[in-house]
Amino acid sequence: MRARRLPVPAIAFVSLCAQLWATAPVFAGVANWTLTVRSANPATGVAIEVAPKDIYAQANGITSFTRVYPANAVVTLTAPETAGNRIFASWTGCTVLTNTRICQVTMTANLTVNANFTAAVEGKVYYVSPRGSDTANGLSLETPFQTLQHAANLTQPGDTVYAMTGTYSNAPCCDVLDISTAGNAANWIAFKAYPGQSPTISFNGWAGIGFEPSAAYIEISGFRIVGNNAHVTLAEAQAQSTTDPNPAFNGNCVFADGRQGTAFLKPHHLKILSNLIGECGGAGIGTAQSDYVTISGNTVYNSAWYDIYGNSAISTWENWNSDDDTGYKMYITGNTLYGNREFIPWAAAGAITDGEAIILDTLNNDDPNYHLTPYAGRTYIANNVIYNNGSSAIEVFDSRHADIVNNSTYGNVLVPVLSGRGEMNINQAADVRVFNNIFYSNKGQNPVTVWGDCPDCDLNYNIYFNGQNDSTVSKGAEDLTANPLYLGITLPQANLDIQAKSPAIASGTSFLAPGTDIQGKPRPSGKAYDRGAYQQ
C-alpha cells in the first residue's frame, strides 16, 4: 500500500525545503538517501536515463540533478554515447564497476556519481618485432619492443600497436597477447600488422589472443594465428584427461571471455578483422558473454579438432546485453571457413556435438549456471564462404534475432554421427531470417533443417542443391532447387564463386542484402542482386 504523504503547514514550507537535501530525509517513517548525478566535460546538460523512479516519481534527468531513494534501493543509470562533441568515457562513484555506459548504485548513503566524457585523442604508436627489446621505448621502427604483451601493458585509449614480420610465442603460463585495457568509443586501441608485414602468433596455451572482461573498443587485424594441432596426435588427444584438461589440446586461437566479469564488466566492442587463423585445438574465434563483436574478413581453417569443450570455427555463446539496443550488434561477415571439425567428444555430453563453421549458441541465455537476460541484439551473418566442415555451415541454436544473408556453402556435415543436420541448421530458435544463400549439401544430406518450432522465421530467395530439405522447412516462394554452378571444387580447397550461367545471378532480393560481396564488389551489379557470397 502506498504511504500517505501528510500535508505541510505553509509556515514551515521554506525551512523544510532548505533542509530537505541536507540530510537523509524521512519519508513515511522510512530513511531515504539522496543520489546526486553529475557529469564532467561537459559539466552540465547531459541527459541521463534513470531507473526506477524515485520516491517523488522522478526518473531521467539532465545533469546536474538529484533523486531520492529508500535505503538499499538499487538504481541503474545509463549515459548517452555522446554529449555534444564529446564521447562517453567512464562512470565514477558506481557501486558496481563497469566499462559500459551503465552505472549501478545501491543506496546505502547519500551518493554522488559522475558521467565522464572525453574528446578523441591522438594516441601513441608502438612498434613490436621479435628482434626488438622490451627495454626499448617501442616508439619507432628502429626501437621496437620484443613482445606484444609488453606493448599491451602500456596501451591507453587511442593507441596503436604495429607488429612486424616474425613469430610471437608464449611462455607456458600465458597467452601470447592478453588484453585487459579498454579503449573508448572515440579512442579504440588497435593491434595491427604493420603495412607489408606478416606477423605470426604461435601458441600452445589456452589462447593466442585473449580478451579479459575489462577489454573494450579493441581491434585486432592482419595477424596469422596458429594453434598447436601440428604438435599433437589424435591418439594423444583421445587419451587426454577430462578432469585436468591440458591447454596443448584445448587452446582457442582468439577468445573473448566475460564469464569471470561482473554484470556490467564483460568484453564489448571488439573487431577481429582480416586474420589467418588455423590449427587451433579449440575454437578459431570464440566469444563468451560478450557484446558488439565484429568478426570479418578472416580465414579460419582446421580448428576445433582436439578440445573437450565442443567448439567450432566461429562461435558466439551467451551474448551479453551491455545496453538495451535491439539493432545489429554482432557481425560475422566475409569470412572463409573450412576444415573445422571435432575429432574428440564434448566431455559434458560424452559425444561429438559441434564442429560447426559458425554457431550462435544459447543466446536465449537459459543456462542455469548464469543469470543473463536473453540477448536482445541482432546478429548479421553475411558473405561467408563455408565448405568441408564437420557439422553445419551455420547453426542457430537456442537463439533468436539472426539474419543469414548471401552466404555460400558446400559439402559440410562430414562427421557421420552428425548426419541429418543441414548446411543451415535452425535448432530451437526464433526470429531467424534466411535470404539469398546457396546451400549445397553433401549427397543425401539436407541443405536446411529446422528442429522444433521456429516462430517468426522466414526463408526465401535461397538455392538448395544435392539433397532434400527437412520436412519441417517451409520453402519460400522464390527458393530454387538447382545446381549453383560453382567455379571449382577440388578439396581441400574450393572456389565458390559462380559461373556465368549460374541460376544465382540476378535472381536475389535486396531485402537484408549487404552493400558489397565478399570481395568488396558493390551490390547490386546494375539493377540485380545475386544469391550467394559473390556478386557478378
C-alpha positions as CSV (number, residue, x, y, z in Angstrom):
1,M,0.0,0.0,0.0
2,R,1.4,3.4,-0.9
3,A,2.3,5.6,2.1
4,R,0.2,8.7,2.5
5,R,2.1,11.9,2.5
6,L,1.0,14.3,5.2
7,P,0.3,18.0,4.4
8,V,3.0,20.5,5.3
9,P,1.9,23.7,7.1
10,A,2.6,26.8,4.9
11,I,4.7,28.4,7.7
12,A,7.1,25.5,7.7
13,F,7.5,25.1,3.9
14,V,10.5,27.2,3.3
15,S,12.6,25.8,6.2
16,L,11.6,22.3,5.1
17,C,12.8,22.8,1.5
18,A,16.1,24.2,2.8
19,Q,16.7,21.1,4.9
20,L,15.4,18.5,2.5
21,W,18.7,17.8,0.7
22,A,21.0,18.4,3.6
23,T,20.3,15.1,5.5
24,A,18.8,11.7,4.8
25,P,15.1,12.6,4.5
26,V,12.5,10.5,6.3
27,F,9.5,9.6,4.0
28,A,6.6,8.0,5.8
29,G,8.8,6.7,8.5
30,V,11.5,5.2,6.2
31,A,15.0,6.6,5.9
32,N,15.9,7.8,2.3
33,W,19.1,8.7,0.7
34,T,19.9,11.3,-2.0
35,L,21.6,10.4,-5.3
36,T,23.4,13.3,-7.0
37,V,24.1,12.8,-10.7
38,R,26.8,15.0,-12.3
39,S,28.8,15.0,-15.5
40,A,32.3,16.1,-16.5
41,N,33.3,17.5,-19.9
42,P,30.6,18.9,-20.2
43,A,29.7,19.7,-16.6
44,T,26.0,20.2,-17.3
45,G,23.4,19.4,-19.9
46,V,23.9,15.7,-20.3
47,A,20.7,13.6,-20.4
48,I,20.9,10.5,-18.1
49,E,18.4,7.7,-18.1
50,V,17.5,6.6,-14.5
51,A,15.5,3.6,-13.3
52,P,13.5,3.1,-11.3
53,K,11.6,6.3,-10.4
54,D,12.5,7.8,-7.1
55,I,10.1,8.5,-4.2
56,Y,8.8,11.6,-5.9
57,A,8.1,9.7,-9.2
58,Q,11.1,11.3,-10.9
59,A,13.5,9.3,-13.1
60,N,15.5,10.6,-16.1
61,G,17.3,13.9,-15.7
62,I,19.7,16.5,-17.1
63,T,23.0,16.9,-15.2
64,S,23.4,18.0,-12.6
65,F,20.3,16.7,-10.7
66,T,19.3,14.7,-7.6
67,R,17.0,11.8,-6.9
68,V,15.8,10.4,-3.6
69,Y,15.5,6.7,-2.9
70,P,14.7,4.4,0.0
71,A,17.6,2.8,1.8
72,N,19.1,-0.2,-0.2
73,A,17.3,0.7,-3.4
74,V,19.3,-0.4,-6.5
75,V,19.4,2.4,-9.1
76,T,20.6,2.0,-12.7
77,L,21.8,5.0,-14.7
78,T,22.6,5.0,-18.4
79,A,24.7,7.7,-20.0
80,P,24.4,8.7,-23.7
81,E,27.3,7.6,-26.0
82,T,28.0,11.2,-26.9
83,A,27.4,14.6,-25.3
84,G,27.9,17.4,-27.9
85,N,31.3,16.6,-29.5
86,R,32.4,14.5,-26.5
87,I,32.4,10.8,-26.2
88,F,31.4,8.9,-23.1
89,A,34.5,7.5,-21.3
90,S,33.5,6.2,-17.8
91,W,31.4,6.4,-14.7
92,T,32.9,7.1,-11.3
93,G,31.1,6.6,-8.0
94,C,29.2,3.4,-9.0
95,T,28.6,0.6,-6.6
96,V,29.2,-1.9,-9.4
97,L,32.4,-1.5,-11.5
98,T,31.5,-1.0,-15.2
99,N,33.2,-0.3,-18.5
100,T,29.9,0.4,-20.2
101,R,27.5,3.4,-20.3
102,I,25.6,1.7,-17.4
103,C,26.2,2.6,-13.8
104,Q,24.5,0.8,-10.9
105,V,24.4,2.1,-7.3
106,T,22.9,0.7,-4.1
107,M,21.6,3.4,-1.9
108,T,23.2,2.9,1.5
109,A,24.2,6.6,2.0
110,N,24.0,9.9,0.1
111,L,25.9,9.1,-3.1
112,T,27.3,11.1,-6.0
113,V,28.1,9.6,-9.4
114,N,29.8,11.3,-12.4
115,A,29.4,10.5,-16.1
116,N,32.8,11.4,-17.6
117,F,33.2,12.4,-21.3
118,T,36.3,12.9,-23.4
119,A,37.3,14.2,-26.8
120,A,39.2,12.0,-29.3
121,V,42.9,11.9,-28.6
122,E,45.9,11.4,-30.8
123,G,47.3,8.2,-29.3
124,K,50.8,6.8,-29.2
125,V,52.0,4.4,-31.9
126,Y,54.1,1.4,-30.6
127,Y,56.1,-1.0,-32.8
128,V,56.9,-4.6,-31.9
129,S,59.4,-7.0,-33.6
130,P,60.7,-10.4,-32.4
131,R,64.1,-8.8,-32.9
132,G,63.3,-5.9,-30.6
133,S,63.7,-5.4,-26.9
134,D,61.2,-4.8,-24.1
135,T,63.7,-2.4,-22.6
136,A,63.5,-0.1,-25.7
137,N,60.9,2.7,-26.0
138,G,58.9,1.0,-28.7
139,L,58.2,4.3,-30.4
140,S,59.9,3.8,-33.7
141,L,60.7,1.1,-36.3
142,E,64.3,1.3,-35.1
143,T,63.5,0.8,-31.4
144,P,60.7,-1.8,-31.3
145,F,59.5,-3.8,-28.3
146,Q,60.1,-7.6,-28.5
147,T,56.7,-8.8,-27.2
148,L,53.1,-7.9,-27.9
149,Q,52.2,-8.3,-24.3
150,H,54.7,-5.6,-23.2
151,A,53.1,-3.2,-25.7
152,A,49.6,-4.2,-24.5
153,N,50.6,-3.5,-20.9
154,L,51.4,0.1,-21.9
155,T,48.5,0.9,-24.2
156,Q,45.9,3.6,-23.4
157,P,42.8,4.7,-25.3
158,G,43.7,5.8,-28.8
159,D,47.0,3.9,-29.1
160,T,48.0,1.6,-32.0
161,V,50.4,-1.3,-31.8
162,Y,52.1,-2.3,-35.1
163,A,53.6,-5.8,-35.3
164,M,56.4,-6.6,-37.7
165,T,57.2,-9.9,-39.5
166,G,58.3,-12.7,-37.3
167,T,56.8,-15.2,-34.8
168,Y,55.5,-14.3,-31.4
169,S,55.1,-17.2,-29.0
170,N,54.0,-17.7,-25.4
171,A,55.5,-18.7,-22.2
172,P,53.8,-21.9,-20.8
173,C,51.8,-19.9,-18.3
174,C,50.3,-17.3,-20.6
175,D,48.5,-16.2,-23.7
176,V,50.7,-14.6,-26.4
177,L,48.6,-11.5,-26.2
178,D,46.2,-10.9,-23.2
179,I,44.2,-7.7,-23.5
180,S,42.7,-6.1,-20.4
181,T,43.0,-2.3,-21.1
182,A,39.9,-0.7,-22.6
183,G,39.7,1.9,-25.2
184,N,36.6,4.0,-25.6
185,A,34.1,4.9,-28.3
186,A,36.3,7.8,-29.6
187,N,39.6,6.2,-29.0
188,W,39.9,2.5,-29.9
189,I,43.1,0.5,-29.1
190,A,44.4,-1.3,-32.2
191,F,46.8,-4.2,-32.7
192,K,47.7,-4.4,-36.3
193,A,50.2,-5.9,-38.8
194,Y,52.4,-3.1,-39.9
195,P,51.7,-2.5,-43.7
196,G,53.5,-5.0,-45.8
197,Q,54.5,-7.2,-42.8
198,S,53.3,-10.7,-41.8
199,P,53.4,-11.2,-38.0
200,T,52.6,-14.8,-36.7
201,I,51.2,-15.6,-33.3
202,S,52.1,-19.2,-32.5
203,F,50.9,-20.7,-29.2
204,N,50.4,-23.9,-27.1
205,G,48.5,-22.4,-24.2
206,W,44.8,-21.5,-23.6
207,A,44.7,-18.7,-26.2
208,G,46.8,-17.0,-28.9
209,I,44.9,-13.7,-28.2
210,G,42.7,-13.4,-25.1
211,F,40.2,-10.6,-24.2
212,E,39.7,-10.2,-20.5
213,P,36.3,-9.0,-19.1
214,S,37.6,-5.4,-19.0
215,A,38.6,-5.4,-22.7
216,A,36.5,-3.0,-24.8
217,Y,36.9,-1.0,-28.0
218,I,39.8,-3.2,-29.3
219,E,40.7,-4.0,-32.9
220,I,42.9,-7.0,-34.0
221,S,43.8,-7.2,-37.6
222,G,46.3,-8.7,-40.1
223,F,47.8,-11.5,-38.0
224,R,48.4,-15.1,-38.7
225,I,47.4,-17.0,-35.6
226,V,48.4,-20.7,-35.4
227,G,47.5,-23.2,-32.7
228,N,49.1,-26.4,-31.6
229,N,47.4,-29.1,-33.7
230,A,50.6,-29.9,-35.6
231,H,52.4,-30.8,-32.4
232,V,50.0,-33.3,-31.0
233,T,48.4,-36.5,-32.4
234,L,44.8,-37.7,-32.5
235,A,45.8,-40.6,-30.2
236,E,47.3,-38.2,-27.6
237,A,44.1,-36.0,-27.8
238,Q,41.9,-39.1,-27.4
239,A,43.8,-40.0,-24.2
240,Q,43.7,-36.6,-22.6
241,S,42.2,-36.1,-19.2
242,T,38.7,-34.7,-19.0
243,T,39.2,-33.6,-15.3
244,D,42.6,-31.9,-15.7
245,P,42.5,-30.5,-19.3
246,N,45.7,-29.7,-21.0
247,P,45.8,-26.5,-23.0
248,A,48.0,-28.2,-25.6
249,F,44.8,-29.8,-26.9
250,N,42.2,-27.2,-25.9
251,G,43.6,-23.7,-26.8
252,N,41.5,-21.2,-28.7
253,C,43.2,-19.0,-31.3
254,V,41.1,-15.9,-30.3
255,F,38.8,-15.9,-27.3
256,A,36.8,-13.2,-25.5
257,D,35.6,-14.4,-22.1
258,G,33.2,-12.5,-19.9
259,R,32.3,-15.3,-17.6
260,Q,34.6,-14.0,-14.8
261,G,33.4,-10.5,-15.1
262,T,30.6,-8.7,-13.3
263,A,27.1,-7.9,-14.5
264,F,28.5,-4.7,-16.0
265,L,32.1,-5.7,-16.8
266,K,32.4,-8.0,-19.8
267,P,34.1,-7.7,-23.2
268,H,32.4,-5.5,-25.7
269,H,33.1,-3.5,-28.9
270,L,35.7,-5.8,-30.4
271,K,36.8,-6.1,-34.0
272,I,38.6,-9.2,-35.3
273,L,39.5,-8.4,-38.9
274,S,41.4,-10.0,-41.8
275,N,43.3,-12.6,-39.8
276,L,44.5,-16.0,-41.0
277,I,43.6,-18.4,-38.2
278,G,44.1,-22.1,-38.0
279,E,45.2,-25.4,-36.4
280,C,43.6,-24.5,-33.1
281,G,42.7,-27.4,-30.8
282,G,39.7,-25.3,-29.6
283,A,37.8,-22.5,-31.3
284,G,39.2,-20.5,-34.1
285,I,37.3,-17.4,-32.9
286,G,35.1,-17.7,-29.8
287,T,33.2,-15.3,-27.6
288,A,31.6,-16.0,-24.3
289,Q,29.3,-13.4,-22.7
290,S,30.4,-10.5,-24.9
291,D,28.7,-7.8,-26.9
292,Y,29.2,-5.7,-30.0
293,V,31.7,-8.0,-31.8
294,T,32.6,-7.8,-35.5
295,I,34.3,-10.9,-37.0
296,S,35.0,-10.0,-40.6
297,G,37.4,-10.9,-43.4
298,N,39.1,-13.8,-41.6
299,T,40.1,-17.2,-42.8
300,V,39.6,-19.9,-40.2
301,Y,40.7,-23.5,-41.0
302,N,41.4,-26.9,-39.4
303,S,40.3,-25.9,-35.9
304,A,38.2,-27.3,-33.1
305,W,39.9,-30.6,-33.6
306,Y,41.1,-31.8,-30.3
307,D,39.4,-29.9,-27.4
308,I,36.9,-31.4,-25.0
309,Y,34.5,-28.4,-24.9
310,G,32.6,-28.8,-28.1
311,N,34.0,-25.9,-30.1
312,S,33.6,-24.6,-33.7
313,A,35.4,-22.3,-36.1
314,I,33.4,-19.2,-35.1
315,S,31.3,-19.3,-32.0
316,T,29.3,-16.7,-30.0
317,W,27.9,-18.1,-26.8
318,E,25.6,-16.4,-24.4
319,N,25.9,-12.9,-25.8
320,W,25.6,-10.3,-23.1
321,N,23.4,-7.2,-23.2
322,S,25.8,-4.2,-22.5
323,D,22.8,-2.0,-23.3
324,D,19.2,-2.3,-24.4
325,D,19.8,-1.8,-28.1
326,T,17.8,-4.2,-30.3
327,G,19.6,-3.4,-33.6
328,Y,22.6,-5.1,-35.2
329,K,25.3,-5.6,-32.6
330,M,27.1,-8.8,-33.7
331,Y,28.5,-9.1,-37.3
332,I,30.0,-12.3,-38.8
333,T,30.8,-11.3,-42.4
334,G,33.1,-12.1,-45.3
335,N,34.9,-15.0,-43.6
336,T,36.2,-18.1,-45.3
337,L,35.8,-21.3,-43.2
338,Y,37.0,-24.8,-44.0
339,G,38.3,-28.0,-42.4
340,N,37.0,-27.3,-39.0
341,R,35.5,-30.2,-37.1
342,E,35.5,-32.2,-33.9
343,F,37.6,-35.4,-33.5
344,I,37.1,-35.5,-29.7
345,P,33.8,-35.8,-27.9
346,W,32.5,-32.9,-25.9
347,A,33.2,-34.2,-22.4
348,A,30.0,-32.8,-20.9
349,A,27.9,-34.8,-23.4
350,G,30.1,-37.8,-24.0
351,A,29.6,-37.4,-27.7
352,I,30.7,-35.3,-30.7
353,T,28.1,-32.5,-30.9
354,D,29.7,-29.5,-32.6
355,G,32.4,-28.5,-35.1
356,E,30.2,-26.0,-37.0
357,A,31.7,-23.3,-39.1
358,I,29.5,-20.6,-37.5
359,I,27.3,-21.2,-34.5
360,L,25.1,-18.8,-32.5
361,D,25.0,-20.7,-29.2
362,T,22.4,-20.3,-26.4
363,L,21.7,-16.6,-26.9
364,N,18.5,-17.1,-25.1
365,N,20.7,-17.3,-22.1
366,D,18.8,-20.0,-20.3
367,D,21.9,-21.7,-18.9
368,P,21.1,-22.3,-15.2
369,N,24.7,-21.6,-14.3
370,Y,24.5,-18.0,-15.3
371,H,21.9,-15.3,-14.8
372,L,21.9,-13.3,-18.0
373,T,18.8,-11.8,-19.7
374,P,18.0,-13.1,-23.2
375,Y,20.2,-11.4,-25.8
376,A,18.2,-8.6,-27.4
377,G,20.6,-7.5,-30.2
378,R,20.5,-8.9,-33.7
379,T,23.3,-10.9,-35.4
380,Y,24.1,-10.3,-39.1
381,I,25.8,-13.3,-40.9
382,A,26.6,-12.4,-44.5
383,N,29.0,-13.0,-47.4
384,N,30.7,-16.0,-45.8
385,V,32.2,-18.9,-47.8
386,I,31.9,-22.2,-45.9
387,Y,33.0,-25.7,-47.0
388,N,34.2,-29.1,-45.8
389,N,33.4,-28.6,-42.1
390,G,32.4,-31.4,-39.7
391,S,29.0,-30.0,-38.7
392,S,26.6,-27.4,-40.2
393,A,27.9,-24.5,-42.1
394,I,25.7,-22.2,-40.0
395,E,23.7,-23.1,-36.9
396,V,21.4,-21.0,-34.8
397,F,20.9,-22.9,-31.5
398,D,18.6,-21.9,-28.7
399,S,18.9,-18.3,-30.0
400,R,16.9,-15.6,-31.8
401,H,17.3,-12.4,-33.7
402,A,19.6,-13.6,-36.5
403,D,19.8,-12.6,-40.2
404,I,21.6,-15.1,-42.5
405,V,22.1,-13.5,-45.9
406,N,24.2,-14.1,-49.1
407,N,26.4,-16.9,-47.8
408,S,27.7,-19.7,-50.0
409,T,28.2,-23.3,-48.6
410,Y,29.4,-26.6,-49.9
411,G,29.7,-30.1,-48.5
412,N,29.6,-29.7,-44.8
413,V,28.3,-32.1,-42.0
414,L,31.1,-34.5,-42.6
415,V,31.1,-36.2,-39.2
416,P,28.9,-39.4,-39.5
417,V,27.3,-39.1,-36.1
418,L,26.0,-35.6,-37.1
419,S,24.4,-36.8,-40.2
420,G,21.0,-35.3,-40.8
421,R,21.9,-31.8,-39.8
422,G,21.5,-29.1,-42.5
423,E,24.1,-26.9,-44.1
424,M,21.9,-24.4,-42.4
425,N,20.6,-25.8,-39.1
426,I,17.9,-23.9,-37.2
427,N,17.6,-25.6,-33.8
428,Q,15.2,-24.4,-31.1
429,A,15.3,-20.9,-32.4
430,A,13.1,-17.9,-33.2
431,D,13.2,-14.8,-35.4
432,V,15.6,-16.1,-37.9
433,R,15.6,-14.7,-41.5
434,V,17.4,-16.6,-44.2
435,F,17.7,-14.9,-47.6
436,N,19.9,-15.1,-50.8
437,N,22.0,-18.0,-49.6
438,I,23.4,-21.0,-51.6
439,F,23.2,-24.3,-49.6
440,Y,25.0,-27.1,-51.4
441,S,24.9,-30.2,-49.3
442,N,26.7,-33.5,-49.5
443,K,24.6,-36.0,-51.4
444,G,21.8,-37.4,-49.2
445,Q,22.2,-34.7,-46.6
446,N,19.9,-31.7,-46.0
447,P,20.5,-28.2,-47.3
448,V,18.4,-26.8,-44.5
449,T,17.0,-28.3,-41.3
450,V,14.6,-26.8,-38.7
451,W,14.4,-28.6,-35.3
452,G,11.5,-27.6,-33.2
453,D,9.1,-24.7,-33.7
454,C,10.6,-21.6,-35.2
455,P,8.4,-18.6,-34.5
456,D,8.9,-15.6,-36.8
457,C,11.3,-17.5,-39.0
458,D,11.4,-16.7,-42.7
459,L,13.4,-18.4,-45.6
460,N,13.3,-17.2,-49.2
461,Y,15.4,-16.5,-52.2
462,N,17.8,-19.3,-51.3
463,I,19.3,-22.0,-53.6
464,Y,19.3,-25.6,-52.4
465,F,21.2,-28.5,-54.1
466,N,22.3,-32.1,-53.8
467,G,19.9,-33.1,-51.0
468,Q,16.4,-32.7,-49.6
469,N,15.4,-30.2,-47.1
470,D,14.0,-31.4,-43.8
471,S,10.2,-31.8,-44.0
472,T,9.8,-29.1,-41.3
473,V,11.3,-26.4,-43.6
474,S,8.8,-24.1,-45.2
475,K,10.1,-23.3,-48.7
476,G,9.9,-19.7,-49.7
477,A,8.1,-18.7,-52.9
478,E,11.3,-17.6,-54.6
479,D,13.5,-20.5,-53.3
480,L,15.2,-22.6,-56.0
481,T,16.4,-26.2,-56.1
482,A,19.2,-26.1,-58.7
483,N,22.9,-26.6,-59.2
484,P,24.5,-23.2,-58.4
485,L,27.4,-23.9,-60.8
486,Y,30.3,-23.1,-58.5
487,L,33.6,-22.4,-60.4
488,G,35.6,-25.2,-58.8
489,I,35.6,-27.8,-56.1
490,T,39.0,-29.5,-55.6
491,L,39.2,-30.2,-51.9
492,P,40.7,-29.4,-49.5
493,Q,40.3,-26.1,-51.4
494,A,37.2,-24.8,-53.1
495,N,36.2,-21.8,-55.2
496,L,32.6,-21.0,-54.5
497,D,32.4,-18.1,-57.0
498,I,29.8,-18.9,-59.6
499,Q,29.9,-19.5,-63.4
500,A,28.3,-17.1,-65.9
501,K,25.3,-19.3,-66.3
502,S,24.6,-19.8,-62.6
503,P,20.9,-19.5,-61.6
504,A,22.2,-17.4,-58.6
505,I,22.9,-14.4,-60.9
506,A,20.3,-11.6,-60.9
507,S,17.8,-13.7,-59.0
508,G,18.2,-12.5,-55.4
509,T,16.4,-9.8,-53.4
510,S,17.6,-6.5,-52.0
511,F,16.0,-7.4,-48.6
512,L,18.7,-7.5,-46.0
513,A,21.4,-7.8,-48.6
514,P,24.8,-6.4,-47.8
515,G,26.1,-3.5,-49.8
516,T,29.1,-5.4,-51.1
517,D,30.1,-9.0,-51.7
518,I,32.9,-11.0,-50.1
519,Q,35.4,-9.4,-52.5
520,G,34.2,-5.8,-51.9
521,K,32.2,-5.6,-55.2
522,P,29.2,-3.4,-54.8
523,R,25.7,-4.9,-54.6
524,P,23.8,-4.8,-56.8
525,S,25.6,-5.0,-60.1
526,G,23.4,-3.0,-62.4
527,K,19.9,-3.4,-61.0
528,A,20.1,-7.0,-59.9
529,Y,21.2,-8.8,-56.7
530,D,22.9,-12.2,-57.0
531,R,22.5,-15.0,-54.5
532,G,25.4,-16.3,-52.5
533,A,28.6,-14.6,-51.3
534,Y,29.8,-13.4,-54.8
535,Q,28.2,-10.7,-56.9
536,Q,28.9,-10.8,-60.6
